[in-house]
Structure formats: structure tokens, C-alpha cells
């Protein structure tokens, strides 16, 4: 397992899974995940 504490992790759409985000949080890091158009409800919330 990688030591990612205090890091910012960026992932493309292939890596945008709840379990991956959970692991990043548990290892005390932050993340930036890509949002694809097929998540229209979430995209609308973020744009608002």
C-alpha cells in the first residue's frame, strides 16, 4: 500500500469508485475525482 498521507490524489473517471475514495480518506489524504456527464444529477448539484 502507498503512503499517501497529506497528499492530493487525482483520478480520472476509471478510478471514481466509492471504495477508492473511502481508502483515500482513511489514509488521511484528499482527492480530486473526474465527473462524467452520465452523473447528471450530481453534475447539476455541483454546478448550482
C-alpha positions as CSV (number, residue, x, y, z in Angstrom):
1,X,0.0,0.0,0.0
2,X,1.2,3.5,-0.8
3,X,1.9,6.1,1.9
4,X,-0.4,9.0,0.7
5,X,-1.0,10.8,3.9
6,X,-1.2,14.6,3.4
7,X,-1.3,14.1,-0.4
8,X,-3.8,15.2,-3.0
9,X,-4.8,12.2,-5.2
10,X,-6.3,12.9,-8.7
11,X,-8.2,10.2,-10.6
12,X,-9.9,10.0,-13.9
13,X,-13.3,8.6,-14.5
14,X,-12.0,5.0,-14.4
15,X,-10.9,5.5,-10.8
16,X,-14.0,7.2,-9.5
17,X,-15.3,4.4,-7.2
18,X,-16.7,4.9,-3.7
19,X,-14.3,2.3,-2.3
20,X,-11.3,4.1,-3.7
21,X,-12.4,7.4,-2.3
22,X,-13.0,5.7,1.1
23,X,-9.5,4.3,1.1
24,X,-8.0,7.7,0.3
25,X,-9.9,9.3,3.2
26,X,-8.9,6.5,5.6
27,X,-5.2,7.2,4.7
28,X,-5.7,10.9,5.5
29,X,-5.3,12.2,2.0
30,X,-7.5,14.4,-0.2
31,X,-8.8,13.6,-3.6
32,X,-10.0,15.2,-6.9
33,X,-12.2,12.9,-8.9
34,X,-13.4,13.4,-12.5
35,X,-17.1,13.8,-13.0
36,X,-18.6,12.4,-16.3
37,X,-21.8,13.6,-17.9
38,X,-23.6,10.3,-17.1
39,X,-23.9,11.6,-13.5
40,X,-26.3,14.3,-14.5
41,X,-28.0,14.8,-11.1
42,X,-24.6,15.1,-9.3
43,X,-23.3,17.4,-12.0
44,X,-26.4,19.7,-11.6
45,X,-25.8,19.9,-7.9
46,X,-22.2,20.8,-8.3
47,X,-22.9,23.5,-10.9
48,X,-25.5,25.1,-8.6
